[in-house]
Amino acid sequence: MKRAIIGCGIIRNDIESIVESLPYEADVFWLDADLHNIPENLKTVLQEKIDELCDYDEIIITYALCGNALLGIKSDHSKLIFIKGDDCIYANMCHRSDYMDLRSSSIFLSRGWLSTRRNADVMYRQTLEKYGERRTKMIYDAMYGNYKHLVYMKLEDEVDDETMEKLEKLAEVMDTDILILDGSLEMYRELLELKDSEHIIRLEPGTPVTLDMFR
């Protein structure tokens, strides 16, 4: 069995230890974390990578639906295996009993999201430089006025002073409180360890990803 893993750069630091300790051999290909900013770009690059890996029996994808980036994705040669869920927020946080309330009222960040080139901290600083403090506050009120919480999903990392400073500044301009909440990597472990799970989708070669698969 020849296997490949296509990994999302946003969660690389969080799941790399799982990847390195897998009980099988696989070639690993990490995609740029910033692809998440434009789902259509992610979809294009992901399909191109899958097409390149045409001599693999199985391709494990560490993505979920991710802004519909997976819709229509297929491999004519390999079985595709991926998470049945909306995105990494779902994968990391759906174990919580308050997940649905948090999802509708919160902005979510993580170590990976704060490390992208166009992360929330960078975007705030660029907006501040371009528009000034008063207009930036108006822009952020319009964008985030309906949110109550800024949730930092704590996974395999510790929240250092630099991260906390970024969160405090963002929470101030977004007018939210800050919640540091433990997330879970169990769904990624199930995926990567090829466990039988209701959270994992397995597609035979030639089958495209459809929205109904996530319902």
Secondary structure, 3 states (H helix, E strand, C coil): CCEEEEEEHHHHHHHHHHHHCCCCCCEEEEECHHHHHCHHHHHHHHHHHHHHCCCCCEEEECCCCCCCCCCCCCCCCCEEEEECCCCHHHHHHCCCCCHHHHHHHEEEEEHHHHCCCCCHHHHHHHHHHHHHHHHHHHHHHHHHCCCCEEEEEECCCCCCHHHHHHHHHHHHHHCCEEEEEECCCHHHHHHHCCCCCCCEEEECCCCCCCHHHHC
